[in-house]
Amino acid sequence: MQRFLWRIYAYRFFDAFKLIGPLFTILFQRNGLDTFQIALLISIWSVAQLSLEVPLGAVADTYSRKKLLILGVLVLAVGYGFWFIGTFWAYAIGFVLWGVKNALISGTLEAFVYDELKSIGKEEMYERVNGKLDGTFWAGVAASAVVGGFVATINFNVVLLLSIFSLVFAAIILLPIQSVHAVKSTGEKTYFIVIKKALQEIKYNTRLFEILLFFCLIFATWIN
């Protein structure tokens, strides 16, 4: 079990250790983007994640959660690869893929950890393990800000490259884990019907639309 825990903590750390995460607005400014373009890119990021949260969350009930966690960080690595191009649309593609990654692992990591602990009769440890995962994540964010700031004074392409390496390394860390079957599925099969009803409600309820815009702003300021 200790080997599993160390691997999942390391995965969470290197997932957070994206040097470009705290610095991408500086990168955009250096490449000529104005304030409106940067705000638009961040909006694309948040809308992509919000719109994909339900359908990609449903995938975790069907496919291997370990594979989804690995796929998520690799998708973001590809997204950062587009950023080497240095254009608005390349950044937009990267942000869409970042939203895909966040939607893929949102809740999936927690479910994966619970399933593994449940399989060995240690599910009572879940809250403690989950708390340590949160601490590990923020340690990775803090470290990325410090290291990324230093590396950025040398070359932003190196910042991007190291961010990609960190994500690939996170994927490699999970590979040896023999994942167990999901403990339980919600049995929900009407995901897209729920989305359709939600969109209809938004259409006729302007106040709800304003609330959603507010949450898009919150998501836009959250690095994951």
KAWOVEN-V503579 format. One line per field, one symbol per residue. burial: I if it has 16 or more other ideal C-beta (glycine too) atoms within 10 Angstrom, else O. A space follows every 50 residues. Layout:
BEGIN
burial=???
END
This chain:
BEGIN
burial=OOOIIOOIIIIIIIIIIIIIIIIIOOIIOOOOIOOOOIOIIIIIIIIIII OIIOOIIIIIIOOOIIOIIIIIIIIIIOIIIIIOOIOIOIIIIIIIIIII IIIIIIOIIOIIIIIIIIOOOOIOIOOOIOOOIOOIIOOIIOOIOOOIOO IIOOOIOOIIIIIIOIIOIIIOIIOOIOIIOIOOOOOOOOOOOOOOOOOO OOOOOOOOOOOOOOOIOOIIOOOI
END
